[in-house]
């Protein structure tokens, strides 16, 4: 092998359980595997563990998109580039004669999430898997049909999804402590429709353009037409078919939420309570947990916000007292100021 024949990646086996046509069941727990090259025949490219895989697997930092009509799903690591959650309240406004402001009648509260993320690869294997995942997500954007007689088809369902990402995108009722924040998208995902999707390879990071050996294996070599696959002396011809695998891809979706959980308030006498029992929606929409855990009882106390800095609390109280004194002093002195102003003083 010449000095310029630098081996930068070889694909022996890559993870396809999420996108393989042979997998007919729902995979509720992802397992990210960037490389399984532990038996590289040439000794130049060994196995390794990706830090990003460890974060996604152990800390569950991933995005899961579940396609309801087909019961299939796909996972991406949470390399977020954009997250914006927009709540829009709509009213019907009617202008009437003699009234300065219109009469506003409430119609609905809508929610749309803009979610963007990068999809990096640590090698050729993961770049292939990432492309397969993008293919699958784009396929999800098309409807499901029932084949009919004579070649006619009937649409069974349009594309509808459930998306789950930690506690930031989650179905109401799964956000309270112990309420299944780590649930799958099938059970705890937020339902809705994807109204926009963009796929943009970051070409400044380059692409993989692997060649194929006679045996069918892919190999990525810089500036080389031949590669020693066994004893590093006998060359094996490398052919190319023009396939490109981006090293980093940027994706973004516009997700319109379809609420399937009662939200809002209910009045019981003079007391306002959240609908749906209150407990399930008490931490809508993002959850969180600020309740202390008691190891002795194994339970959590009532939620509270701890005041960690007493000095800041005292400063706040002092500022409020001074403001009250200033307001009262102004009220007491105002009559004498008015008299003085009346006599031109």
C-alpha positions in Angstrom: 0.0 0.0 0.0 1.4 3.4 -1.0 1.7 6.2 1.5 -1.1 8.1 -0.2 -3.4 5.1 0.0 -4.9 6.1 3.3 -7.7 3.9 4.6 -10.3 6.2 6.2 -13.2 3.8 6.5 -14.4 0.4 5.7 -17.9 -1.0 5.8 -18.1 -4.6 7.0 -21.5 -4.5 8.7 -23.7 -1.6 9.7 -26.8 -1.4 11.9 -30.1 -1.8 10.0 -32.6 -2.9 12.5 -34.5 0.3 12.4 -34.8 0.5 8.6 -34.5 -3.1 7.4 -37.4 -4.4 5.3 -37.0 -7.7 7.2 -38.0 -6.1 10.5 -41.8 -6.3 10.7 -42.1 -5.4 14.4 -42.1 -2.1 16.2 -38.7 -1.3 17.8 -39.5 0.6 21.0 -35.9 0.8 22.3 -33.2 2.1 19.9 -29.6 0.9 20.1 -27.2 3.1 18.2 -24.2 1.3 16.7 -21.8 3.3 14.7 -19.3 0.5 13.9 -19.1 -3.2 14.2 -15.7 -3.5 12.4 -14.1 -5.7 15.0 -12.8 -8.2 12.4 -11.2 -5.8 9.9 -9.1 -8.2 7.7 -6.3 -5.7 7.0 -5.6 -4.7 10.6 -5.7 -1.0 9.7 -9.3 -0.3 10.8 -10.5 -1.7 14.1 -13.6 -1.5 16.2 -14.4 1.6 18.3 -17.1 3.1 20.5 -18.7 6.4 19.6 -19.3 8.8 22.4 -22.5 10.0 20.7 -23.8 6.4 20.7 -23.1 6.1 24.4 -25.0 9.4 25.1 -28.0 8.3 23.0 -28.2 4.8 24.5 -27.5 5.5 28.1 -29.0 9.0 28.6 -31.8 8.5 26.0 -30.9 11.7 24.2 -32.6 10.9 20.9 -35.6 11.8 18.8 -38.1 9.1 17.9 -40.6 9.6 15.1 -43.4 7.0 15.0 -45.5 6.6 11.8 -49.0 5.6 13.0 -50.4 4.1 9.8 -47.5 1.6 9.3 -46.6 1.2 13.0 -42.9 1.8 12.0 -40.5 4.2 13.6 -37.1 5.8 13.2 -34.6 7.3 15.7 -32.1 10.2 15.5 -29.6 11.4 18.0 -30.5 14.7 19.6 -28.0 17.0 17.9 -30.5 19.9 18.1 -30.0 23.0 16.0 -33.5 24.4 16.4 -36.4 24.0 18.8 -39.3 26.5 18.8 -42.7 25.7 20.3 -45.4 28.1 19.1 -48.8 28.4 20.7 -51.3 30.5 18.8 -54.7 31.5 20.2 -57.3 32.4 17.6 -60.4 34.6 18.1 -63.3 35.6 15.9 -63.4 39.4 16.1 -66.5 41.4 15.3 -66.6 45.1 15.2 -69.9 46.8 16.3 -71.2 50.3 16.0 -70.2 52.7 18.8 -67.6 50.4 20.3 -63.9 51.1 20.1 -62.8 47.6 20.4 -64.1 44.5 18.6 -65.9 41.7 20.4 -63.5 38.8 20.5 -64.9 35.2 20.6 -62.4 32.5 21.4 -62.0 29.8 18.7 -59.0 27.6 19.4 -55.5 27.3 20.7 -53.1 25.7 18.2 -49.6 24.4 18.6 -46.8 24.1 16.1 -43.2 22.9 16.8 -40.2 23.7 14.7 -37.6 21.0 15.3 -34.1 21.0 13.6 -31.3 18.6 14.2 -27.9 17.5 12.7 -27.2 13.9 11.8 -23.4 13.4 12.0 -21.6 10.2 11.2 -18.4 8.8 12.8 -17.6 6.7 9.7 -18.9 5.2 6.5 -21.1 2.7 8.4 -23.0 5.3 10.3 -23.3 7.6 7.2 -25.0 4.7 5.4 -27.4 4.2 8.3 -28.1 7.9 8.5 -29.0 8.0 4.8 -31.3 5.0 5.2 -33.0 6.7 8.2 -33.6 9.8 6.1 -35.0 7.7 3.3 -37.4 6.1 5.7 -38.5 9.4 7.2 -39.2 10.8 3.7 -41.2 7.7 2.9 -43.3 8.3 5.9 -44.5 11.6 4.4 -46.6 9.7 1.7 -50.0 8.1 2.2 -50.9 4.5 2.8 -53.0 2.8 0.1 -55.1 -0.4 -0.1 -54.7 -2.2 -3.4 -58.0 -2.7 -5.2 -59.3 -4.9 -8.0 -58.2 -4.1 -11.5 -55.2 -2.1 -10.4 -57.3 0.6 -8.7 -56.1 1.8 -5.3 -57.9 3.4 -2.3 -56.1 5.7 0.1 -56.4 4.2 3.6 -54.6 6.9 5.6 -52.6 10.1 5.2 -49.3 10.5 7.0 -49.8 11.1 10.7 -47.2 10.8 13.4 -46.2 10.6 17.1 -43.0 12.3 18.0 -41.1 11.9 21.3 -38.0 13.8 22.5 -37.3 13.6 26.2 -39.7 15.8 28.1 -39.7 18.6 25.5 -41.9 16.8 23.0 -44.2 14.4 24.9 -47.9 13.6 25.3 -49.6 15.2 28.2 -49.9 12.8 31.1 -46.4 11.4 30.7 -44.6 14.5 32.0 -45.1 14.2 35.7 -42.4 12.5 38.0 -42.6 8.7 37.5 -45.1 9.2 34.7 -43.1 7.7 31.9 -40.9 10.4 30.6 -38.8 7.6 29.1 -41.9 6.1 27.3 -41.7 5.2 23.7 -43.2 7.4 21.0 -45.9 4.8 20.4 -47.2 5.2 24.0 -46.0 8.7 25.0 -45.4 10.5 21.8 -47.1 13.8 20.8 -49.5 13.2 17.9 -49.6 15.4 14.9 -48.8 16.0 11.3 -45.5 17.0 9.6 -46.4 19.9 7.3 -42.8 20.6 6.2 -39.5 18.7 6.0 -36.2 19.8 4.8 -33.1 17.6 4.1 -29.8 19.5 3.6 -26.4 17.7 3.5 -23.7 19.9 5.0 -21.3 19.7 2.1 -18.6 21.7 3.9 -17.9 18.5 5.9 -17.6 16.4 2.8 -19.0 13.1 1.7 -18.0 9.4 1.5 -17.6 8.0 -2.0 -16.9 4.4 -1.3 -15.6 2.0 -3.9 -16.5 -1.7 -4.1 -14.2 -4.7 -3.9 -14.7 -7.7 -6.0 -16.4 -9.5 -3.1 -19.0 -6.7 -2.8 -17.6 -5.0 0.4 -17.4 -1.2 0.4 -14.2 0.5 1.1 -13.3 4.2 1.5 -9.7 5.0 0.4 -8.2 8.3 -0.4 -6.4 8.6 -3.8 -6.4 4.9 -4.5 -7.6 2.6 -7.2 -6.4 -0.6 -5.6 -6.4 -1.9 -2.0 -4.6 -4.7 -0.3 -7.4 -6.7 1.4 -5.4 -9.5 2.9 -1.6 -9.6 3.0 -1.1 -5.9 2.0 0.9 -6.9 -1.1 -1.6 -8.3 -3.6 -3.9 -5.5 -4.8 -7.6 -5.9 -5.2 -9.4 -3.8 -7.8 -11.7 -1.1 -6.4 -14.7 -0.1 -8.6 -16.9 3.0 -8.1 -20.6 3.5 -8.9 -20.9 7.2 -8.0 -22.8 6.7 -4.7 -22.3 9.5 -2.2 -23.0 9.4 1.6 -22.9 12.8 3.3 -20.8 12.9 6.5 -23.2 15.4 8.2 -26.9 16.0 7.3 -29.1 18.8 8.6 -32.9 18.1 8.9 -35.8 20.2 10.0 -39.6 19.6 10.4 -42.7 21.7 11.0 -44.8 19.7 13.3 -48.5 20.7 13.9 -49.8 19.1 17.1 -53.2 17.3 17.1 -54.4 17.4 20.7 -55.8 14.1 21.9 -55.9 15.0 25.6 -58.4 17.4 27.2 -56.6 20.6 28.1 -57.8 23.8 29.9 -59.5 24.5 33.2 -62.7 23.5 35.0 -64.4 25.5 37.7 -65.6 23.7 40.8 -67.3 26.5 42.7 -64.7 29.2 43.1 -61.8 26.8 42.6 -60.2 26.3 39.2 -58.7 22.9 38.4 -57.0 21.5 35.4 -59.1 19.2 33.2 -58.4 15.5 32.8 -58.1 15.0 36.6 -55.4 17.7 37.0 -52.6 15.3 37.7 -51.9 14.2 34.1 -51.8 17.8 32.9 -50.3 19.5 36.0 -46.9 19.7 34.3 -48.1 20.3 30.7 -46.4 20.8 28.3 -42.7 20.1 29.3 -42.9 18.3 32.6 -40.0 18.6 34.9 -39.4 17.6 38.5 -38.6 19.9 41.4 -39.8 17.7 44.2 -37.3 16.4 46.7 -36.8 12.6 47.0 -36.9 11.1 50.5 -34.7 7.9 50.6 -36.3 6.8 53.8 -39.8 6.6 52.4 -38.9 6.1 48.8 -41.4 8.9 47.9 -41.3 12.4 46.7 -42.7 15.3 48.7 -45.1 17.9 47.3 -43.4 19.9 44.6 -41.7 23.1 45.7 -39.1 25.5 44.4 -36.2 25.7 46.7 -34.8 29.1 47.6 -31.1 28.4 47.4 -29.8 32.0 48.0 -31.3 33.6 51.2 -29.4 36.8 50.6 -31.1 37.4 47.3 -34.5 36.7 49.0 -33.7 39.3 51.7 -32.6 41.8 49.2 -35.9 41.4 47.3 -37.9 41.8 50.5 -35.9 45.0 51.4 -36.5 46.4 47.9 -40.3 45.8 48.3 -40.4 47.5 51.7 -38.5 50.5 50.3 -40.9 50.7 47.4 -43.9 50.6 49.7 -42.4 53.4 51.9 -41.8 55.5 48.9 -45.3 55.1 47.6 -46.9 56.0 51.0 -44.6 59.0 51.5 -45.6 60.4 48.1 -49.3 60.0 49.0 -48.8 61.8 52.3 -46.7 64.6 50.8 -48.9 65.1 47.7 -51.4 67.6 49.3 -48.7 69.9 50.5 -47.1 69.8 47.1 -50.4 70.8 45.5 -50.9 73.7 47.9 -47.3 74.9 47.2 -47.9 74.7 43.5 -51.2 76.6 43.8 -49.4 79.6 45.4 -46.6 79.4 42.9 -44.0 78.1 45.3 
